[in-house]
Amino acid sequence: MPGHELHVRTDEEAEIELHWIPLDEAVLAVLEGRLHNPSAVVGILAAAAARDNNFNGLRPGDAPWPAHPSQR
């Protein structure tokens, strides 16, 4: 990805390193407690569950996000 398309990290993000790893390794890291970021944990486990169902039943990536019942 060209440098101008990358997010510029500042403050607490400045030292975050990007690493691509296989999904099974990421799931293991979650289950062993080596990953602590709630968003990453949810995303990794959701991706593993979706993969186990051959990615069937997922909403399209551009589908609108449904409003919370309190906001309807």
N, CA, C and O atoms as a Tripos MOL2 file, in Angstrom:
@<TRIPOS>MOLECULE
protein
  288   287    72     0     0
PROTEIN
NO_CHARGES

@<TRIPOS>ATOM
      1 N           0.8590   -1.1730    0.0000 N.3       1 MET1
      2 CA          0.0000    0.0000    0.0000 C.3       1 MET1
      3 C           0.9040    1.2340    0.0000 C.2       1 MET1
      4 O           1.8640    1.3110    0.7670 O.2       1 MET1
      5 N           0.5900    2.1880   -0.8600 N.am      2 PRO2
      6 CA          1.3920    3.4130   -0.8960 C.3       2 PRO2
      7 C           1.3530    4.1510    0.4390 C.2       2 PRO2
      8 O           0.3280    4.1740    1.1210 O.2       2 PRO2
      9 N           2.4600    4.7400    0.7910 N.am      3 GLY3
     10 CA          2.5820    5.4350    2.0710 C.3       3 GLY3
     11 C           1.5130    6.4840    2.3070 C.2       3 GLY3
     12 O           1.0760    6.6680    3.4430 O.2       3 GLY3
     13 N           1.0780    7.1840    1.2510 N.am      4 HIS4
     14 CA          0.0770    8.2360    1.4390 C.3       4 HIS4
     15 C          -1.3020    7.6740    1.7760 C.2       4 HIS4
     16 O          -2.1850    8.4260    2.1890 O.2       4 HIS4
     17 N          -1.5020    6.3650    1.6080 N.am      5 GLU5
     18 CA         -2.7870    5.7460    1.9510 C.3       5 GLU5
     19 C          -2.7930    5.1620    3.3570 C.2       5 GLU5
     20 O          -3.8360    4.7190    3.8360 O.2       5 GLU5
     21 N          -1.6530    5.1560    4.0200 N.am      6 LEU6
     22 CA         -1.5640    4.5900    5.3630 C.3       6 LEU6
     23 C          -2.0270    5.5890    6.4090 C.2       6 LEU6
     24 O          -1.8540    6.7980    6.2520 O.2       6 LEU6
     25 N          -2.6110    5.0760    7.4640 N.am      7 HIS7
     26 CA         -3.0020    5.9020    8.5980 C.3       7 HIS7
     27 C          -1.7300    6.3490    9.3270 C.2       7 HIS7
     28 O          -0.8520    5.5280    9.5910 O.2       7 HIS7
     29 N          -1.6250    7.6090    9.6440 N.am      8 VAL8
     30 CA         -0.4730    8.1130   10.3810 C.3       8 VAL8
     31 C          -0.7370    7.8990   11.8670 C.2       8 VAL8
     32 O          -1.7060    8.4220   12.4190 O.2       8 VAL8
     33 N           0.1250    7.1340   12.4980 N.am      9 ARG9
     34 CA         -0.0640    6.8040   13.9110 C.3       9 ARG9
     35 C           0.6130    7.8530   14.7810 C.2       9 ARG9
     36 O           1.7510    8.2540   14.5350 O.2       9 ARG9
     37 N          -0.1160    8.2870   15.8060 N.am     10 THR10
     38 CA          0.4320    9.2530   16.7450 C.3      10 THR10
     39 C           0.1600    8.7670   18.1540 C.2      10 THR10
     40 O          -0.6110    7.8290   18.3520 O.2      10 THR10
     41 N           0.7760    9.3880   19.1150 N.am     11 ASP11
     42 CA          0.5630    9.1110   20.5330 C.3      11 ASP11
     43 C           0.6770    7.6090   20.8250 C.2      11 ASP11
     44 O           1.6830    6.9840   20.4890 O.2      11 ASP11
     45 N          -0.3730    7.0250   21.4610 N.am     12 GLU12
     46 CA         -0.2720    5.6160   21.8720 C.3      12 GLU12
     47 C          -0.2490    4.6630   20.6790 C.2      12 GLU12
     48 O           0.1520    3.5090   20.8260 O.2      12 GLU12
     49 N          -0.6740    5.1270   19.4940 N.am     13 GLU13
     50 CA         -0.6510    4.2720   18.3060 C.3      13 GLU13
     51 C           0.7140    4.2240   17.6430 C.2      13 GLU13
     52 O           0.9650    3.3590   16.8040 O.2      13 GLU13
     53 N           1.5910    5.1330   18.0060 N.am     14 ALA14
     54 CA          2.8460    5.3010   17.2800 C.3      14 ALA14
     55 C           3.7130    4.0510   17.2500 C.2      14 ALA14
     56 O           4.4440    3.8310   16.2840 O.2      14 ALA14
     57 N           3.6440    3.2350   18.2860 N.am     15 GLU15
     58 CA          4.5120    2.0590   18.3510 C.3      15 GLU15
     59 C           3.7970    0.7620   17.9630 C.2      15 GLU15
     60 O           4.3750   -0.3180   18.0910 O.2      15 GLU15
     61 N           2.5580    0.8530   17.4960 N.am     16 ILE16
     62 CA          1.8330   -0.3420   17.0620 C.3      16 ILE16
     63 C           2.4760   -0.8620   15.7840 C.2      16 ILE16
     64 O           2.7330   -0.1070   14.8460 O.2      16 ILE16
     65 N           2.7310   -2.1610   15.7640 N.am     17 GLU17
     66 CA          3.3130   -2.7930   14.5820 C.3      17 GLU17
     67 C           2.2570   -3.6190   13.8690 C.2      17 GLU17
     68 O           1.4380   -4.2750   14.5120 O.2      17 GLU17
     69 N           2.2750   -3.5890   12.5470 N.am     18 LEU18
     70 CA          1.3520   -4.3530   11.7370 C.3      18 LEU18
     71 C           1.9700   -5.7080   11.4210 C.2      18 LEU18
     72 O           3.0910   -5.7850   10.9180 O.2      18 LEU18
     73 N           1.2360   -6.7730   11.7160 N.am     19 HIS19
     74 CA          1.6850   -8.1300   11.4060 C.3      19 HIS19
     75 C           0.5040   -8.9200   10.8540 C.2      19 HIS19
     76 O          -0.5660   -8.9450   11.4610 O.2      19 HIS19
     77 N           0.6920   -9.5590    9.7170 N.am     20 TRP20
     78 CA         -0.3200  -10.4510    9.1700 C.3      20 TRP20
     79 C           0.0270  -11.8550    9.6230 C.2      20 TRP20
     80 O           1.1590  -12.3050    9.4420 O.2      20 TRP20
     81 N          -0.9420  -12.5550   10.2140 N.am     21 ILE21
     82 CA         -0.7340  -13.9310   10.6380 C.3      21 ILE21
     83 C          -1.9420  -14.7610   10.2100 C.2      21 ILE21
     84 O          -3.0290  -14.2190   10.0110 O.2      21 ILE21
     85 N          -1.7560  -16.0690   10.0690 N.am     22 PRO22
     86 CA         -2.8950  -16.9200    9.7050 C.3      22 PRO22
     87 C          -3.9870  -16.8400   10.7710 C.2      22 PRO22
     88 O          -3.7050  -16.6460   11.9530 O.2      22 PRO22
     89 N          -5.2320  -16.9920   10.3350 N.am     23 LEU23
     90 CA         -6.3680  -16.8820   11.2400 C.3      23 LEU23
     91 C          -6.2620  -17.8690   12.3930 C.2      23 LEU23
     92 O          -6.5620  -17.5100   13.5320 O.2      23 LEU23
     93 N          -5.8450  -19.0950   12.1310 N.am     24 ASP24
     94 CA         -5.7350  -20.0760   13.2150 C.3      24 ASP24
     95 C          -4.7420  -19.6310   14.2890 C.2      24 ASP24
     96 O          -4.9630  -19.8780   15.4750 O.2      24 ASP24
     97 N          -3.6580  -18.9810   13.8890 N.am     25 GLU25
     98 CA         -2.6970  -18.4660   14.8650 C.3      25 GLU25
     99 C          -3.3120  -17.3320   15.6810 C.2      25 GLU25
    100 O          -3.0730  -17.2250   16.8830 O.2      25 GLU25
    101 N          -4.1080  -16.4870   15.0210 N.am     26 ALA26
    102 CA         -4.7620  -15.3860   15.7290 C.3      26 ALA26
    103 C          -5.7690  -15.9250   16.7400 C.2      26 ALA26
    104 O          -5.8520  -15.4180   17.8590 O.2      26 ALA26
    105 N          -6.5420  -16.9540   16.3560 N.am     27 VAL27
    106 CA         -7.5030  -17.5560   17.2780 C.3      27 VAL27
    107 C          -6.7610  -18.1290   18.4820 C.2      27 VAL27
    108 O          -7.1870  -17.9380   19.6210 O.2      27 VAL27
    109 N          -5.6750  -18.8190   18.2410 N.am     28 LEU28
    110 CA         -4.8890  -19.3840   19.3360 C.3      28 LEU28
    111 C          -4.3740  -18.2810   20.2640 C.2      28 LEU28
    112 O          -4.3780  -18.4430   21.4840 O.2      28 LEU28
    113 N          -3.9320  -17.1660   19.6890 N.am     29 ALA29
    114 CA         -3.4510  -16.0490   20.5100 C.3      29 ALA29
    115 C          -4.5700  -15.4980   21.3860 C.2      29 ALA29
    116 O          -4.3350  -15.1300   22.5370 O.2      29 ALA29
    117 N          -5.7890  -15.4390   20.8450 N.am     30 VAL30
    118 CA         -6.9340  -14.9900   21.6430 C.3      30 VAL30
    119 C          -7.1840  -15.9640   22.7840 C.2      30 VAL30
    120 O          -7.3130  -15.5560   23.9380 O.2      30 VAL30
    121 N          -7.2520  -17.2550   22.4590 N.am     31 LEU31
    122 CA         -7.5880  -18.2660   23.4630 C.3      31 LEU31
    123 C          -6.5080  -18.4050   24.5380 C.2      31 LEU31
    124 O          -6.8040  -18.7710   25.6760 O.2      31 LEU31
    125 N          -5.2650  -18.1150   24.1770 N.am     32 GLU32
    126 CA         -4.1740  -18.1750   25.1510 C.3      32 GLU32
    127 C          -4.0240  -16.8840   25.9450 C.2      32 GLU32
    128 O          -3.1930  -16.8040   26.8490 O.2      32 GLU32
    129 N          -4.8270  -15.8680   25.6110 N.am     33 GLY33
    130 CA         -4.7650  -14.6050   26.3330 C.3      33 GLY33
    131 C          -3.6340  -13.6940   25.9070 C.2      33 GLY33
    132 O          -3.2610  -12.7850   26.6480 O.2      33 GLY33
    133 N          -3.0830  -13.9200   24.7270 N.am     34 ARG34
    134 CA         -1.9790  -13.0730   24.2570 C.3      34 ARG34
    135 C          -2.4680  -11.8480   23.5020 C.2      34 ARG34
    136 O          -1.6910  -10.9260   23.2540 O.2      34 ARG34
    137 N          -3.7390  -11.8240   23.1350 N.am     35 LEU35
    138 CA         -4.3340  -10.6490   22.5080 C.3      35 LEU35
    139 C          -5.3460  -10.0660   23.4690 C.2      35 LEU35
    140 O          -6.1670  -10.7890   24.0330 O.2      35 LEU35
    141 N          -5.2870   -8.7590   23.6550 N.am     36 HIS36
    142 CA         -6.1310   -8.1200   24.6690 C.3      36 HIS36
    143 C          -7.0650   -7.0720   24.1060 C.2      36 HIS36
    144 O          -7.9330   -6.5720   24.8220 O.2      36 HIS36
    145 N          -6.9080   -6.7280   22.8360 N.am     37 ASN37
    146 CA         -7.7370   -5.6830   22.2510 C.3      37 ASN37
    147 C          -9.1290   -6.2390   21.9630 C.2      37 ASN37
    148 O          -9.2720   -7.1600   21.1580 O.2      37 ASN37
    149 N         -10.1720   -5.6820   22.6230 N.am     38 PRO38
    150 CA        -11.5190   -6.2340   22.4540 C.3      38 PRO38
    151 C         -11.9900   -6.2700   21.0020 C.2      38 PRO38
    152 O         -12.6240   -7.2410   20.5880 O.2      38 PRO38
    153 N         -11.6990   -5.2470   20.2350 N.am     39 SER39
    154 CA        -12.1350   -5.2230   18.8330 C.3      39 SER39
    155 C         -11.4480   -6.3160   18.0290 C.2      39 SER39
    156 O         -12.0810   -6.9730   17.2030 O.2      39 SER39
    157 N         -10.1550   -6.5130   18.2680 N.am     40 ALA40
    158 CA         -9.4280   -7.5680   17.5720 C.3      40 ALA40
    159 C          -9.9600   -8.9390   17.9690 C.2      40 ALA40
    160 O         -10.1490   -9.8020   17.1120 O.2      40 ALA40
    161 N         -10.2010   -9.1470   19.2560 N.am     41 VAL41
    162 CA        -10.7140  -10.4330   19.7420 C.3      41 VAL41
    163 C         -12.0500  -10.7550   19.0720 C.2      41 VAL41
    164 O         -12.2330  -11.8580   18.5570 O.2      41 VAL41
    165 N         -12.9830   -9.8000   19.0750 N.am     42 VAL42
    166 CA        -14.2980  -10.0240   18.4740 C.3      42 VAL42
    167 C         -14.1530  -10.3070   16.9750 C.2      42 VAL42
    168 O         -14.7770  -11.2320   16.4560 O.2      42 VAL42
    169 N         -13.3440   -9.5250   16.2890 N.am     43 GLY43
    170 CA        -13.1620   -9.7120   14.8490 C.3      43 GLY43
    171 C         -12.5440  -11.0470   14.5070 C.2      43 GLY43
    172 O         -12.9750  -11.7150   13.5670 O.2      43 GLY43
    173 N         -11.5340  -11.4420   15.2690 N.am     44 ILE44
    174 CA        -10.8600  -12.7150   15.0140 C.3      44 ILE44
    175 C         -11.8070  -13.8870   15.2460 C.2      44 ILE44
    176 O         -11.8840  -14.7970   14.4190 O.2      44 ILE44
    177 N         -12.5250  -13.8700   16.3600 N.am     45 LEU45
    178 CA        -13.4330  -14.9690   16.6440 C.3      45 LEU45
    179 C         -14.6100  -14.9950   15.6660 C.2      45 LEU45
    180 O         -15.0780  -16.0720   15.2970 O.2      45 LEU45
    181 N         -15.0880  -13.8320   15.2470 N.am     46 ALA46
    182 CA        -16.1600  -13.7790   14.2520 C.3      46 ALA46
    183 C         -15.6730  -14.3120   12.9080 C.2      46 ALA46
    184 O         -16.3980  -15.0370   12.2270 O.2      46 ALA46
    185 N         -14.4600  -13.9600   12.5280 N.am     47 ALA47
    186 CA        -13.9080  -14.4640   11.2620 C.3      47 ALA47
    187 C         -13.7580  -15.9780   11.3060 C.2      47 ALA47
    188 O         -14.0470  -16.6570   10.3200 O.2      47 ALA47
    189 N         -13.3110  -16.5110   12.4350 N.am     48 ALA48
    190 CA        -13.1640  -17.9590   12.5650 C.3      48 ALA48
    191 C         -14.5210  -18.6480   12.4840 C.2      48 ALA48
    192 O         -14.6480  -19.6870   11.8350 O.2      48 ALA48
    193 N         -15.5330  -18.0870   13.1320 N.am     49 ALA49
    194 CA        -16.8790  -18.6730   13.0840 C.3      49 ALA49
    195 C         -17.4370  -18.6160   11.6640 C.2      49 ALA49
    196 O         -18.0460  -19.5800   11.2000 O.2      49 ALA49
    197 N         -17.2370  -17.5070   10.9770 N.am     50 ALA50
    198 CA        -17.7220  -17.3710    9.6020 C.3      50 ALA50
    199 C         -17.0030  -18.3630    8.6850 C.2      50 ALA50
    200 O         -17.6260  -18.9740    7.8170 O.2      50 ALA50
    201 N         -15.7030  -18.5190    8.8780 N.am     51 ARG51
    202 CA        -14.9430  -19.4660    8.0670 C.3      51 ARG51
    203 C         -15.4530  -20.8890    8.2810 C.2      51 ARG51
    204 O         -15.5470  -21.6700    7.3350 O.2      51 ARG51
    205 N         -15.7810  -21.2210    9.5360 N.am     52 ASP52
    206 CA        -16.2850  -22.5660    9.8360 C.3      52 ASP52
    207 C         -17.5900  -22.8560    9.1050 C.2      52 ASP52
    208 O         -17.9500  -24.0180    8.9140 O.2      52 ASP52
    209 N         -18.3050  -21.8020    8.6920 N.am     53 ASN53
    210 CA        -19.5530  -21.9470    7.9330 C.3      53 ASN53
    211 C         -19.3180  -21.6090    6.4640 C.2      53 ASN53
    212 O         -20.2510  -21.2630    5.7390 O.2      53 ASN53
    213 N         -18.0620  -21.7110    6.0330 N.am     54 ASN54
    214 CA        -17.6670  -21.4140    4.6500 C.3      54 ASN54
    215 C         -18.0950  -20.0060    4.2220 C.2      54 ASN54
    216 O         -18.3820  -19.7620    3.0500 O.2      54 ASN54
    217 N         -18.1320  -19.0960    5.1810 N.am     55 PHE55
    218 CA        -18.4740  -17.6820    4.9660 C.3      55 PHE55
    219 C         -19.8830  -17.4940    4.4100 C.2      55 PHE55
    220 O         -20.1900  -16.4420    3.8500 O.2      55 PHE55
    221 N         -20.7380  -18.4990    4.5590 N.am     56 ASN56
    222 CA        -22.1320  -18.3750    4.1390 C.3      56 ASN56
    223 C         -22.9110  -17.5890    5.1900 C.2      56 ASN56
    224 O         -22.6380  -17.6950    6.3850 O.2      56 ASN56
    225 N         -23.8760  -16.8050    4.7380 N.am     57 GLY57
    226 CA        -24.7470  -16.0850    5.6500 C.3      57 GLY57
    227 C         -24.2160  -14.7360    6.1000 C.2      57 GLY57
    228 O         -24.8690  -14.0690    6.9030 O.2      57 GLY57
    229 N         -23.0560  -14.3080    5.6150 N.am     58 LEU58
    230 CA        -22.5380  -12.9910    5.9980 C.3      58 LEU58
    231 C         -23.2670  -11.8980    5.2260 C.2      58 LEU58
    232 O         -23.6420  -12.0800    4.0680 O.2      58 LEU58
    233 N         -23.4580  -10.7690    5.8830 N.am     59 ARG59
    234 CA        -24.0230   -9.6120    5.2020 C.3      59 ARG59
    235 C         -23.0030   -9.0900    4.2040 C.2      59 ARG59
    236 O         -21.8020   -9.2580    4.4160 O.2      59 ARG59
    237 N         -23.4490   -8.4600    3.1200 N.am     60 PRO60
    238 CA        -22.4970   -7.8210    2.2100 C.3      60 PRO60
    239 C         -21.7140   -6.7320    2.9460 C.2      60 PRO60
    240 O         -22.2400   -6.0880    3.8540 O.2      60 PRO60
    241 N         -20.4910   -6.5360    2.5610 N.am     61 GLY61
    242 CA        -19.6440   -5.5450    3.2110 C.3      61 GLY61
    243 C         -20.1890   -4.1320    3.1370 C.2      61 GLY61
    244 O         -19.8930   -3.3070    4.0010 O.2      61 GLY61
    245 N         -20.9770   -3.8440    2.1230 N.am     62 ASP62
    246 CA        -21.5160   -2.4880    1.9760 C.3      62 ASP62
    247 C         -22.9550   -2.3700    2.4870 C.2      62 ASP62
    248 O         -23.6130   -1.3580    2.2500 O.2      62 ASP62
    249 N         -23.4460   -3.3980    3.1870 N.am     63 ALA63
    250 CA        -24.8070   -3.3360    3.7380 C.3      63 ALA63
    251 C         -24.8660   -2.2920    4.8440 C.2      63 ALA63
    252 O         -23.9160   -2.1650    5.6160 O.2      63 ALA63
    253 N         -25.9590   -1.5420    4.9370 N.am     64 PRO64
    254 CA        -26.0630   -0.5540    6.0080 C.3      64 PRO64
    255 C         -26.0990   -1.2370    7.3780 C.2      64 PRO64
    256 O         -26.6080   -2.3480    7.5250 O.2      64 PRO64
    257 N         -25.5610   -0.5580    8.3470 N.am     65 TRP65
    258 CA        -25.5590   -1.0860    9.7100 C.3      65 TRP65
    259 C         -26.9170   -0.7670   10.3310 C.2      65 TRP65
    260 O         -27.3350    0.3900   10.3580 O.2      65 TRP65
    261 N         -27.6110   -1.8070   10.8340 N.am     66 PRO66
    262 CA        -28.9360   -1.5350   11.3980 C.3      66 PRO66
    263 C         -28.8470   -0.6490   12.6510 C.2      66 PRO66
    264 O         -27.9300   -0.7740   13.4620 O.2      66 PRO66
    265 N         -29.8080    0.2260   12.7730 N.am     67 ALA67
    266 CA        -29.8320    1.1210   13.9260 C.3      67 ALA67
    267 C         -30.1630    0.3280   15.1940 C.2      67 ALA67
    268 O         -30.9110   -0.6490   15.1590 O.2      67 ALA67
    269 N         -29.5970    0.7670   16.2900 N.am     68 HIS68
    270 CA        -29.9020    0.1660   17.5860 C.3      68 HIS68
    271 C         -31.3790    0.4260   17.8800 C.2      68 HIS68
    272 O         -31.8880    1.4950   17.5420 O.2      68 HIS68
    273 N         -32.0860   -0.5350   18.5070 N.am     69 PRO69
    274 CA        -33.5260   -0.3440   18.7770 C.3      69 PRO69
    275 C         -33.8520    0.9860   19.4480 C.2      69 PRO69
    276 O         -34.9110    1.5630   19.2010 O.2      69 PRO69
    277 N         -32.9610    1.4680   20.2850 N.am     70 SER70
    278 CA        -33.2430    2.7380   20.9650 C.3      70 SER70
    279 C         -33.1390    3.9400   20.0290 C.2      70 SER70
    280 O         -33.5560    5.0400   20.3890 O.2      70 SER70
    281 N         -32.5920    3.7410   18.8430 N.am     71 GLN71
    282 CA        -32.3960    4.8310   17.8930 C.3      71 GLN71
    283 C         -33.3870    4.7850   16.7420 C.2      71 GLN71
    284 O         -33.3050    5.5930   15.8160 O.2      71 GLN71
    285 N         -34.3310    3.8360   16.7940 N.am     72 ARG72
    286 CA        -35.2970    3.7080   15.6870 C.3      72 ARG72
    287 C         -36.4820    4.6000   15.8760 C.2      72 ARG72
    288 O         -37.3840    4.6140   15.0390 O.2      72 ARG72
@<TRIPOS>BOND
     1     1     2 1
     2     2     3 1
     3     3     4 2
     4     3     5 am
     5     5     6 1
     6     6     7 1
     7     7     8 2
     8     7     9 am
     9     9    10 1
    10    10    11 1
    11    11    12 2
    12    11    13 am
    13    13    14 1
    14    14    15 1
    15    15    16 2
    16    15    17 am
    17    17    18 1
    18    18    19 1
    19    19    20 2
    20    19    21 am
    21    21    22 1
    22    22    23 1
    23    23    24 2
    24    23    25 am
    25    25    26 1
    26    26    27 1
    27    27    28 2
    28    27    29 am
    29    29    30 1
    30    30    31 1
    31    31    32 2
    32    31    33 am
    33    33    34 1
    34    34    35 1
    35    35    36 2
    36    35    37 am
    37    37    38 1
    38    38    39 1
    39    39    40 2
    40    39    41 am
    41    41    42 1
    42    42    43 1
    43    43    44 2
    44    43    45 am
    45    45    46 1
    46    46    47 1
    47    47    48 2
    48    47    49 am
    49    49    50 1
    50    50    51 1
    51    51    52 2
    52    51    53 am
    53    53    54 1
    54    54    55 1
    55    55    56 2
    56    55    57 am
    57    57    58 1
    58    58    59 1
    59    59    60 2
    60    59    61 am
    61    61    62 1
    62    62    63 1
    63    63    64 2
    64    63    65 am
    65    65    66 1
    66    66    67 1
    67    67    68 2
    68    67    69 am
    69    69    70 1
    70    70    71 1
    71    71    72 2
    72    71    73 am
    73    73    74 1
    74    74    75 1
    75    75    76 2
    76    75    77 am
    77    77    78 1
    78    78    79 1
    79    79    80 2
    80    79    81 am
    81    81    82 1
    82    82    83 1
    83    83    84 2
    84    83    85 am
    85    85    86 1
    86    86    87 1
    87    87    88 2
    88    87    89 am
    89    89    90 1
    90    90    91 1
    91    91    92 2
    92    91    93 am
    93    93    94 1
    94    94    95 1
    95    95    96 2
    96    95    97 am
    97    97    98 1
    98    98    99 1
    99    99   100 2
   100    99   101 am
   101   101   102 1
   102   102   103 1
   103   103   104 2
   104   103   105 am
   105   105   106 1
   106   106   107 1
   107   107   108 2
   108   107   109 am
   109   109   110 1
   110   110   111 1
   111   111   112 2
   112   111   113 am
   113   113   114 1
   114   114   115 1
   115   115   116 2
   116   115   117 am
   117   117   118 1
   118   118   119 1
   119   119   120 2
   120   119   121 am
   121   121   122 1
   122   122   123 1
   123   123   124 2
   124   123   125 am
   125   125   126 1
   126   126   127 1
   127   127   128 2
   128   127   129 am
   129   129   130 1
   130   130   131 1
   131   131   132 2
   132   131   133 am
   133   133   134 1
   134   134   135 1
   135   135   136 2
   136   135   137 am
   137   137   138 1
   138   138   139 1
   139   139   140 2
   140   139   141 am
   141   141   142 1
   142   142   143 1
   143   143   144 2
   144   143   145 am
   145   145   146 1
   146   146   147 1
   147   147   148 2
   148   147   149 am
   149   149   150 1
   150   150   151 1
   151   151   152 2
   152   151   153 am
   153   153   154 1
   154   154   155 1
   155   155   156 2
   156   155   157 am
   157   157   158 1
   158   158   159 1
   159   159   160 2
   160   159   161 am
   161   161   162 1
   162   162   163 1
   163   163   164 2
   164   163   165 am
   165   165   166 1
   166   166   167 1
   167   167   168 2
   168   167   169 am
   169   169   170 1
   170   170   171 1
   171   171   172 2
   172   171   173 am
   173   173   174 1
   174   174   175 1
   175   175   176 2
   176   175   177 am
   177   177   178 1
   178   178   179 1
   179   179   180 2
   180   179   181 am
   181   181   182 1
   182   182   183 1
   183   183   184 2
   184   183   185 am
   185   185   186 1
   186   186   187 1
   187   187   188 2
   188   187   189 am
   189   189   190 1
   190   190   191 1
   191   191   192 2
   192   191   193 am
   193   193   194 1
   194   194   195 1
   195   195   196 2
   196   195   197 am
   197   197   198 1
   198   198   199 1
   199   199   200 2
   200   199   201 am
   201   201   202 1
   202   202   203 1
   203   203   204 2
   204   203   205 am
   205   205   206 1
   206   206   207 1
   207   207   208 2
   208   207   209 am
   209   209   210 1
   210   210   211 1
   211   211   212 2
   212   211   213 am
   213   213   214 1
   214   214   215 1
   215   215   216 2
   216   215   217 am
   217   217   218 1
   218   218   219 1
   219   219   220 2
   220   219   221 am
   221   221   222 1
   222   222   223 1
   223   223   224 2
   224   223   225 am
   225   225   226 1
   226   226   227 1
   227   227   228 2
   228   227   229 am
   229   229   230 1
   230   230   231 1
   231   231   232 2
   232   231   233 am
   233   233   234 1
   234   234   235 1
   235   235   236 2
   236   235   237 am
   237   237   238 1
   238   238   239 1
   239   239   240 2
   240   239   241 am
   241   241   242 1
   242   242   243 1
   243   243   244 2
   244   243   245 am
   245   245   246 1
   246   246   247 1
   247   247   248 2
   248   247   249 am
   249   249   250 1
   250   250   251 1
   251   251   252 2
   252   251   253 am
   253   253   254 1
   254   254   255 1
   255   255   256 2
   256   255   257 am
   257   257   258 1
   258   258   259 1
   259   259   260 2
   260   259   261 am
   261   261   262 1
   262   262   263 1
   263   263   264 2
   264   263   265 am
   265   265   266 1
   266   266   267 1
   267   267   268 2
   268   267   269 am
   269   269   270 1
   270   270   271 1
   271   271   272 2
   272   271   273 am
   273   273   274 1
   274   274   275 1
   275   275   276 2
   276   275   277 am
   277   277   278 1
   278   278   279 1
   279   279   280 2
   280   279   281 am
   281   281   282 1
   282   282   283 1
   283   283   284 2
   284   283   285 am
   285   285   286 1
   286   286   287 1
   287   287   288 2
@<TRIPOS>SUBSTRUCTURE
     1 MET1         2 RESIDUE 1 A MET
     2 PRO2         6 RESIDUE 1 A PRO
     3 GLY3        10 RESIDUE 1 A GLY
     4 HIS4        14 RESIDUE 1 A HIS
     5 GLU5        18 RESIDUE 1 A GLU
     6 LEU6        22 RESIDUE 1 A LEU
     7 HIS7        26 RESIDUE 1 A HIS
     8 VAL8        30 RESIDUE 1 A VAL
     9 ARG9        34 RESIDUE 1 A ARG
    10 THR10       38 RESIDUE 1 A THR
    11 ASP11       42 RESIDUE 1 A ASP
    12 GLU12       46 RESIDUE 1 A GLU
    13 GLU13       50 RESIDUE 1 A GLU
    14 ALA14       54 RESIDUE 1 A ALA
    15 GLU15       58 RESIDUE 1 A GLU
    16 ILE16       62 RESIDUE 1 A ILE
    17 GLU17       66 RESIDUE 1 A GLU
    18 LEU18       70 RESIDUE 1 A LEU
    19 HIS19       74 RESIDUE 1 A HIS
    20 TRP20       78 RESIDUE 1 A TRP
    21 ILE21       82 RESIDUE 1 A ILE
    22 PRO22       86 RESIDUE 1 A PRO
    23 LEU23       90 RESIDUE 1 A LEU
    24 ASP24       94 RESIDUE 1 A ASP
    25 GLU25       98 RESIDUE 1 A GLU
    26 ALA26      102 RESIDUE 1 A ALA
    27 VAL27      106 RESIDUE 1 A VAL
    28 LEU28      110 RESIDUE 1 A LEU
    29 ALA29      114 RESIDUE 1 A ALA
    30 VAL30      118 RESIDUE 1 A VAL
    31 LEU31      122 RESIDUE 1 A LEU
    32 GLU32      126 RESIDUE 1 A GLU
    33 GLY33      130 RESIDUE 1 A GLY
    34 ARG34      134 RESIDUE 1 A ARG
    35 LEU35      138 RESIDUE 1 A LEU
    36 HIS36      142 RESIDUE 1 A HIS
    37 ASN37      146 RESIDUE 1 A ASN
    38 PRO38      150 RESIDUE 1 A PRO
    39 SER39      154 RESIDUE 1 A SER
    40 ALA40      158 RESIDUE 1 A ALA
    41 VAL41      162 RESIDUE 1 A VAL
    42 VAL42      166 RESIDUE 1 A VAL
    43 GLY43      170 RESIDUE 1 A GLY
    44 ILE44      174 RESIDUE 1 A ILE
    45 LEU45      178 RESIDUE 1 A LEU
    46 ALA46      182 RESIDUE 1 A ALA
    47 ALA47      186 RESIDUE 1 A ALA
    48 ALA48      190 RESIDUE 1 A ALA
    49 ALA49      194 RESIDUE 1 A ALA
    50 ALA50      198 RESIDUE 1 A ALA
    51 ARG51      202 RESIDUE 1 A ARG
    52 ASP52      206 RESIDUE 1 A ASP
    53 ASN53      210 RESIDUE 1 A ASN
    54 ASN54      214 RESIDUE 1 A ASN
    55 PHE55      218 RESIDUE 1 A PHE
    56 ASN56      222 RESIDUE 1 A ASN
    57 GLY57      226 RESIDUE 1 A GLY
    58 LEU58      230 RESIDUE 1 A LEU
    59 ARG59      234 RESIDUE 1 A ARG
    60 PRO60      238 RESIDUE 1 A PRO
    61 GLY61      242 RESIDUE 1 A GLY
    62 ASP62      246 RESIDUE 1 A ASP
    63 ALA63      250 RESIDUE 1 A ALA
    64 PRO64      254 RESIDUE 1 A PRO
    65 TRP65      258 RESIDUE 1 A TRP
    66 PRO66      262 RESIDUE 1 A PRO
    67 ALA67      266 RESIDUE 1 A ALA
    68 HIS68      270 RESIDUE 1 A HIS
    69 PRO69      274 RESIDUE 1 A PRO
    70 SER70      278 RESIDUE 1 A SER
    71 GLN71      282 RESIDUE 1 A GLN
    72 ARG72      286 RESIDUE 1 A ARG
